[in-house]
Amino acid sequence: MQWGLDGAPVYLMHPTWLNRPIASAAQVFEIWRDEFLGMYEFGGVFDLTMHPQVSGMPSRLLWTRKLLRLIKRHRGVWWATGKEIAAHWIERETGYRPR
């Protein structure tokens, strides 16, 4: 897990445990955009973790849509489920193709 790609650490705030300002949706977009671009360039998994009760606010959804549009403009991006990624790695490492 990569904390930079999880919506909770950047959007959550608690006066005792997380005494810091909440990041704006625009700031989070910049972080996630740059992480995607790095993963795209170097070849990696961009595994975005979003929590509906945290990331599901209207302004955050607008920026998430903007991020998805940016990602869709890049060729060769594989949109996969966790199960598909796991099957890919099992086959790659063992030659076994799980169903």
Phi and psi in radians as a Rosetta constraint file:
Dihedral C 1 N 2 CA 2 C 2 CIRCULARHARMONIC -2.057 0.35
Dihedral N 2 CA 2 C 2 N 3 CIRCULARHARMONIC 2.023 0.35
Dihedral C 2 N 3 CA 3 C 3 CIRCULARHARMONIC -1.066 0.35
Dihedral N 3 CA 3 C 3 N 4 CIRCULARHARMONIC -0.490 0.35
Dihedral C 3 N 4 CA 4 C 4 CIRCULARHARMONIC -1.172 0.35
Dihedral N 4 CA 4 C 4 N 5 CIRCULARHARMONIC -0.289 0.35
Dihedral C 4 N 5 CA 5 C 5 CIRCULARHARMONIC -1.913 0.35
Dihedral N 5 CA 5 C 5 N 6 CIRCULARHARMONIC 0.363 0.35
Dihedral C 5 N 6 CA 6 C 6 CIRCULARHARMONIC -2.002 0.35
Dihedral N 6 CA 6 C 6 N 7 CIRCULARHARMONIC 2.263 0.35
Dihedral C 6 N 7 CA 7 C 7 CIRCULARHARMONIC -1.192 0.35
Dihedral N 7 CA 7 C 7 N 8 CIRCULARHARMONIC -0.505 0.35
Dihedral C 7 N 8 CA 8 C 8 CIRCULARHARMONIC -1.104 0.35
Dihedral N 8 CA 8 C 8 N 9 CIRCULARHARMONIC -0.882 0.35
Dihedral C 8 N 9 CA 9 C 9 CIRCULARHARMONIC -1.054 0.35
Dihedral N 9 CA 9 C 9 N 10 CIRCULARHARMONIC -0.553 0.35
Dihedral C 9 N 10 CA 10 C 10 CIRCULARHARMONIC -1.520 0.35
Dihedral N 10 CA 10 C 10 N 11 CIRCULARHARMONIC -0.467 0.35
Dihedral C 10 N 11 CA 11 C 11 CIRCULARHARMONIC -1.751 0.35
Dihedral N 11 CA 11 C 11 N 12 CIRCULARHARMONIC -0.399 0.35
Dihedral C 11 N 12 CA 12 C 12 CIRCULARHARMONIC -1.442 0.35
Dihedral N 12 CA 12 C 12 N 13 CIRCULARHARMONIC 2.689 0.35
Dihedral C 12 N 13 CA 13 C 13 CIRCULARHARMONIC -2.618 0.35
Dihedral N 13 CA 13 C 13 N 14 CIRCULARHARMONIC 2.427 0.35
Dihedral C 13 N 14 CA 14 C 14 CIRCULARHARMONIC -2.452 0.35
Dihedral N 14 CA 14 C 14 N 15 CIRCULARHARMONIC 2.267 0.35
Dihedral C 14 N 15 CA 15 C 15 CIRCULARHARMONIC -1.060 0.35
Dihedral N 15 CA 15 C 15 N 16 CIRCULARHARMONIC -0.413 0.35
Dihedral C 15 N 16 CA 16 C 16 CIRCULARHARMONIC -1.731 0.35
Dihedral N 16 CA 16 C 16 N 17 CIRCULARHARMONIC -0.859 0.35
Dihedral C 16 N 17 CA 17 C 17 CIRCULARHARMONIC -1.538 0.35
Dihedral N 17 CA 17 C 17 N 18 CIRCULARHARMONIC -0.636 0.35
Dihedral C 17 N 18 CA 18 C 18 CIRCULARHARMONIC -2.205 0.35
Dihedral N 18 CA 18 C 18 N 19 CIRCULARHARMONIC 1.217 0.35
Dihedral C 18 N 19 CA 19 C 19 CIRCULARHARMONIC -1.422 0.35
Dihedral N 19 CA 19 C 19 N 20 CIRCULARHARMONIC 1.347 0.35
Dihedral C 19 N 20 CA 20 C 20 CIRCULARHARMONIC -2.666 0.35
Dihedral N 20 CA 20 C 20 N 21 CIRCULARHARMONIC 2.803 0.35
Dihedral C 20 N 21 CA 21 C 21 CIRCULARHARMONIC -1.212 0.35
Dihedral N 21 CA 21 C 21 N 22 CIRCULARHARMONIC 2.676 0.35
Dihedral C 21 N 22 CA 22 C 22 CIRCULARHARMONIC -1.328 0.35
Dihedral N 22 CA 22 C 22 N 23 CIRCULARHARMONIC 2.365 0.35
Dihedral C 22 N 23 CA 23 C 23 CIRCULARHARMONIC -1.232 0.35
Dihedral N 23 CA 23 C 23 N 24 CIRCULARHARMONIC 2.538 0.35
Dihedral C 23 N 24 CA 24 C 24 CIRCULARHARMONIC -1.324 0.35
Dihedral N 24 CA 24 C 24 N 25 CIRCULARHARMONIC 2.787 0.35
Dihedral C 24 N 25 CA 25 C 25 CIRCULARHARMONIC -1.054 0.35
Dihedral N 25 CA 25 C 25 N 26 CIRCULARHARMONIC -0.608 0.35
Dihedral C 25 N 26 CA 26 C 26 CIRCULARHARMONIC -1.147 0.35
Dihedral N 26 CA 26 C 26 N 27 CIRCULARHARMONIC -0.705 0.35
Dihedral C 26 N 27 CA 27 C 27 CIRCULARHARMONIC -1.138 0.35
Dihedral N 27 CA 27 C 27 N 28 CIRCULARHARMONIC -0.732 0.35
Dihedral C 27 N 28 CA 28 C 28 CIRCULARHARMONIC -1.135 0.35
Dihedral N 28 CA 28 C 28 N 29 CIRCULARHARMONIC -0.717 0.35
Dihedral C 28 N 29 CA 29 C 29 CIRCULARHARMONIC -0.975 0.35
Dihedral N 29 CA 29 C 29 N 30 CIRCULARHARMONIC -0.791 0.35
Dihedral C 29 N 30 CA 30 C 30 CIRCULARHARMONIC -1.064 0.35
Dihedral N 30 CA 30 C 30 N 31 CIRCULARHARMONIC -0.748 0.35
Dihedral C 30 N 31 CA 31 C 31 CIRCULARHARMONIC -1.085 0.35
Dihedral N 31 CA 31 C 31 N 32 CIRCULARHARMONIC -0.904 0.35
Dihedral C 31 N 32 CA 32 C 32 CIRCULARHARMONIC -1.161 0.35
Dihedral N 32 CA 32 C 32 N 33 CIRCULARHARMONIC -0.673 0.35
Dihedral C 32 N 33 CA 33 C 33 CIRCULARHARMONIC -1.050 0.35
Dihedral N 33 CA 33 C 33 N 34 CIRCULARHARMONIC -0.844 0.35
Dihedral C 33 N 34 CA 34 C 34 CIRCULARHARMONIC -1.152 0.35
Dihedral N 34 CA 34 C 34 N 35 CIRCULARHARMONIC -0.655 0.35
Dihedral C 34 N 35 CA 35 C 35 CIRCULARHARMONIC -1.121 0.35
Dihedral N 35 CA 35 C 35 N 36 CIRCULARHARMONIC -0.760 0.35
Dihedral C 35 N 36 CA 36 C 36 CIRCULARHARMONIC -1.056 0.35
Dihedral N 36 CA 36 C 36 N 37 CIRCULARHARMONIC -0.842 0.35
Dihedral C 36 N 37 CA 37 C 37 CIRCULARHARMONIC -1.058 0.35
Dihedral N 37 CA 37 C 37 N 38 CIRCULARHARMONIC -0.669 0.35
Dihedral C 37 N 38 CA 38 C 38 CIRCULARHARMONIC -1.156 0.35
Dihedral N 38 CA 38 C 38 N 39 CIRCULARHARMONIC -0.776 0.35
Dihedral C 38 N 39 CA 39 C 39 CIRCULARHARMONIC -1.113 0.35
Dihedral N 39 CA 39 C 39 N 40 CIRCULARHARMONIC -0.689 0.35
Dihedral C 39 N 40 CA 40 C 40 CIRCULARHARMONIC -1.112 0.35
Dihedral N 40 CA 40 C 40 N 41 CIRCULARHARMONIC -0.775 0.35
Dihedral C 40 N 41 CA 41 C 41 CIRCULARHARMONIC -1.201 0.35
Dihedral N 41 CA 41 C 41 N 42 CIRCULARHARMONIC -0.750 0.35
Dihedral C 41 N 42 CA 42 C 42 CIRCULARHARMONIC -1.636 0.35
Dihedral N 42 CA 42 C 42 N 43 CIRCULARHARMONIC -0.159 0.35
Dihedral C 42 N 43 CA 43 C 43 CIRCULARHARMONIC 1.406 0.35
Dihedral N 43 CA 43 C 43 N 44 CIRCULARHARMONIC 1.601 0.35
Dihedral C 43 N 44 CA 44 C 44 CIRCULARHARMONIC -2.768 0.35
Dihedral N 44 CA 44 C 44 N 45 CIRCULARHARMONIC -3.113 0.35
Dihedral C 44 N 45 CA 45 C 45 CIRCULARHARMONIC -1.701 0.35
Dihedral N 45 CA 45 C 45 N 46 CIRCULARHARMONIC 2.148 0.35
Dihedral C 45 N 46 CA 46 C 46 CIRCULARHARMONIC -1.690 0.35
Dihedral N 46 CA 46 C 46 N 47 CIRCULARHARMONIC 1.665 0.35
Dihedral C 46 N 47 CA 47 C 47 CIRCULARHARMONIC -1.858 0.35
Dihedral N 47 CA 47 C 47 N 48 CIRCULARHARMONIC 1.568 0.35
Dihedral C 47 N 48 CA 48 C 48 CIRCULARHARMONIC -1.461 0.35
Dihedral N 48 CA 48 C 48 N 49 CIRCULARHARMONIC 2.225 0.35
Dihedral C 48 N 49 CA 49 C 49 CIRCULARHARMONIC -1.919 0.35
Dihedral N 49 CA 49 C 49 N 50 CIRCULARHARMONIC 2.102 0.35
Dihedral C 49 N 50 CA 50 C 50 CIRCULARHARMONIC -2.216 0.35
Dihedral N 50 CA 50 C 50 N 51 CIRCULARHARMONIC 2.473 0.35
Dihedral C 50 N 51 CA 51 C 51 CIRCULARHARMONIC -1.958 0.35
Dihedral N 51 CA 51 C 51 N 52 CIRCULARHARMONIC 2.086 0.35
Dihedral C 51 N 52 CA 52 C 52 CIRCULARHARMONIC -0.984 0.35
Dihedral N 52 CA 52 C 52 N 53 CIRCULARHARMONIC -0.618 0.35
Dihedral C 52 N 53 CA 53 C 53 CIRCULARHARMONIC -1.269 0.35
Dihedral N 53 CA 53 C 53 N 54 CIRCULARHARMONIC -0.261 0.35
Dihedral C 53 N 54 CA 54 C 54 CIRCULARHARMONIC -1.876 0.35
Dihedral N 54 CA 54 C 54 N 55 CIRCULARHARMONIC -0.892 0.35
Dihedral C 54 N 55 CA 55 C 55 CIRCULARHARMONIC -1.567 0.35
Dihedral N 55 CA 55 C 55 N 56 CIRCULARHARMONIC -0.073 0.35
Dihedral C 55 N 56 CA 56 C 56 CIRCULARHARMONIC -1.518 0.35
Dihedral N 56 CA 56 C 56 N 57 CIRCULARHARMONIC 0.238 0.35
Dihedral C 56 N 57 CA 57 C 57 CIRCULARHARMONIC -1.310 0.35
Dihedral N 57 CA 57 C 57 N 58 CIRCULARHARMONIC 2.588 0.35
Dihedral C 57 N 58 CA 58 C 58 CIRCULARHARMONIC -0.921 0.35
Dihedral N 58 CA 58 C 58 N 59 CIRCULARHARMONIC -0.812 0.35
Dihedral C 58 N 59 CA 59 C 59 CIRCULARHARMONIC -1.150 0.35
Dihedral N 59 CA 59 C 59 N 60 CIRCULARHARMONIC -0.616 0.35
Dihedral C 59 N 60 CA 60 C 60 CIRCULARHARMONIC -1.231 0.35
Dihedral N 60 CA 60 C 60 N 61 CIRCULARHARMONIC -0.639 0.35
Dihedral C 60 N 61 CA 61 C 61 CIRCULARHARMONIC -1.149 0.35
Dihedral N 61 CA 61 C 61 N 62 CIRCULARHARMONIC -0.652 0.35
Dihedral C 61 N 62 CA 62 C 62 CIRCULARHARMONIC -1.059 0.35
Dihedral N 62 CA 62 C 62 N 63 CIRCULARHARMONIC -0.770 0.35
Dihedral C 62 N 63 CA 63 C 63 CIRCULARHARMONIC -1.242 0.35
Dihedral N 63 CA 63 C 63 N 64 CIRCULARHARMONIC -0.576 0.35
Dihedral C 63 N 64 CA 64 C 64 CIRCULARHARMONIC -1.139 0.35
Dihedral N 64 CA 64 C 64 N 65 CIRCULARHARMONIC -0.724 0.35
Dihedral C 64 N 65 CA 65 C 65 CIRCULARHARMONIC -1.054 0.35
Dihedral N 65 CA 65 C 65 N 66 CIRCULARHARMONIC -0.723 0.35
Dihedral C 65 N 66 CA 66 C 66 CIRCULARHARMONIC -1.070 0.35
Dihedral N 66 CA 66 C 66 N 67 CIRCULARHARMONIC -0.710 0.35
Dihedral C 66 N 67 CA 67 C 67 CIRCULARHARMONIC -1.120 0.35
Dihedral N 67 CA 67 C 67 N 68 CIRCULARHARMONIC -0.788 0.35
Dihedral C 67 N 68 CA 68 C 68 CIRCULARHARMONIC -1.080 0.35
Dihedral N 68 CA 68 C 68 N 69 CIRCULARHARMONIC -0.671 0.35
Dihedral C 68 N 69 CA 69 C 69 CIRCULARHARMONIC -1.124 0.35
Dihedral N 69 CA 69 C 69 N 70 CIRCULARHARMONIC -0.692 0.35
Dihedral C 69 N 70 CA 70 C 70 CIRCULARHARMONIC -1.100 0.35
Dihedral N 70 CA 70 C 70 N 71 CIRCULARHARMONIC -0.790 0.35
Dihedral C 70 N 71 CA 71 C 71 CIRCULARHARMONIC -1.093 0.35
Dihedral N 71 CA 71 C 71 N 72 CIRCULARHARMONIC -0.733 0.35
Dihedral C 71 N 72 CA 72 C 72 CIRCULARHARMONIC -1.095 0.35
Dihedral N 72 CA 72 C 72 N 73 CIRCULARHARMONIC -0.385 0.35
Dihedral C 72 N 73 CA 73 C 73 CIRCULARHARMONIC -1.339 0.35
Dihedral N 73 CA 73 C 73 N 74 CIRCULARHARMONIC -0.123 0.35
Dihedral C 73 N 74 CA 74 C 74 CIRCULARHARMONIC -1.727 0.35
Dihedral N 74 CA 74 C 74 N 75 CIRCULARHARMONIC 2.296 0.35
Dihedral C 74 N 75 CA 75 C 75 CIRCULARHARMONIC -1.284 0.35
Dihedral N 75 CA 75 C 75 N 76 CIRCULARHARMONIC 2.565 0.35
Dihedral C 75 N 76 CA 76 C 76 CIRCULARHARMONIC 1.390 0.35
Dihedral N 76 CA 76 C 76 N 77 CIRCULARHARMONIC 0.152 0.35
Dihedral C 76 N 77 CA 77 C 77 CIRCULARHARMONIC -1.294 0.35
Dihedral N 77 CA 77 C 77 N 78 CIRCULARHARMONIC 2.270 0.35
Dihedral C 77 N 78 CA 78 C 78 CIRCULARHARMONIC -1.696 0.35
Dihedral N 78 CA 78 C 78 N 79 CIRCULARHARMONIC 2.008 0.35
Dihedral C 78 N 79 CA 79 C 79 CIRCULARHARMONIC -1.570 0.35
Dihedral N 79 CA 79 C 79 N 80 CIRCULARHARMONIC 1.851 0.35
Dihedral C 79 N 80 CA 80 C 80 CIRCULARHARMONIC -2.290 0.35
Dihedral N 80 CA 80 C 80 N 81 CIRCULARHARMONIC 2.695 0.35
Dihedral C 80 N 81 CA 81 C 81 CIRCULARHARMONIC -1.461 0.35
Dihedral N 81 CA 81 C 81 N 82 CIRCULARHARMONIC 2.921 0.35
Dihedral C 81 N 82 CA 82 C 82 CIRCULARHARMONIC -1.035 0.35
Dihedral N 82 CA 82 C 82 N 83 CIRCULARHARMONIC -0.676 0.35
Dihedral C 82 N 83 CA 83 C 83 CIRCULARHARMONIC -1.109 0.35
Dihedral N 83 CA 83 C 83 N 84 CIRCULARHARMONIC -0.720 0.35
Dihedral C 83 N 84 CA 84 C 84 CIRCULARHARMONIC -1.153 0.35
Dihedral N 84 CA 84 C 84 N 85 CIRCULARHARMONIC -0.672 0.35
Dihedral C 84 N 85 CA 85 C 85 CIRCULARHARMONIC -1.164 0.35
Dihedral N 85 CA 85 C 85 N 86 CIRCULARHARMONIC -0.767 0.35
Dihedral C 85 N 86 CA 86 C 86 CIRCULARHARMONIC -1.058 0.35
Dihedral N 86 CA 86 C 86 N 87 CIRCULARHARMONIC -0.776 0.35
Dihedral C 86 N 87 CA 87 C 87 CIRCULARHARMONIC -1.076 0.35
Dihedral N 87 CA 87 C 87 N 88 CIRCULARHARMONIC -0.701 0.35
Dihedral C 87 N 88 CA 88 C 88 CIRCULARHARMONIC -1.026 0.35
Dihedral N 88 CA 88 C 88 N 89 CIRCULARHARMONIC -0.840 0.35
Dihedral C 88 N 89 CA 89 C 89 CIRCULARHARMONIC -1.231 0.35
Dihedral N 89 CA 89 C 89 N 90 CIRCULARHARMONIC -0.633 0.35
Dihedral C 89 N 90 CA 90 C 90 CIRCULARHARMONIC -1.080 0.35
Dihedral N 90 CA 90 C 90 N 91 CIRCULARHARMONIC -0.804 0.35
Dihedral C 90 N 91 CA 91 C 91 CIRCULARHARMONIC -1.134 0.35
Dihedral N 91 CA 91 C 91 N 92 CIRCULARHARMONIC -0.726 0.35
Dihedral C 91 N 92 CA 92 C 92 CIRCULARHARMONIC -1.091 0.35
Dihedral N 92 CA 92 C 92 N 93 CIRCULARHARMONIC -0.724 0.35
Dihedral C 92 N 93 CA 93 C 93 CIRCULARHARMONIC -1.512 0.35
Dihedral N 93 CA 93 C 93 N 94 CIRCULARHARMONIC -0.478 0.35
Dihedral C 93 N 94 CA 94 C 94 CIRCULARHARMONIC -2.086 0.35
Dihedral N 94 CA 94 C 94 N 95 CIRCULARHARMONIC -0.306 0.35
Dihedral C 94 N 95 CA 95 C 95 CIRCULARHARMONIC 1.473 0.35
Dihedral N 95 CA 95 C 95 N 96 CIRCULARHARMONIC -0.116 0.35
Dihedral C 95 N 96 CA 96 C 96 CIRCULARHARMONIC -1.501 0.35
Dihedral N 96 CA 96 C 96 N 97 CIRCULARHARMONIC 2.325 0.35
Dihedral C 96 N 97 CA 97 C 97 CIRCULARHARMONIC -1.834 0.35
Dihedral N 97 CA 97 C 97 N 98 CIRCULARHARMONIC 1.758 0.35
Dihedral C 97 N 98 CA 98 C 98 CIRCULARHARMONIC -1.209 0.35
Dihedral N 98 CA 98 C 98 N 99 CIRCULARHARMONIC 2.690 0.35
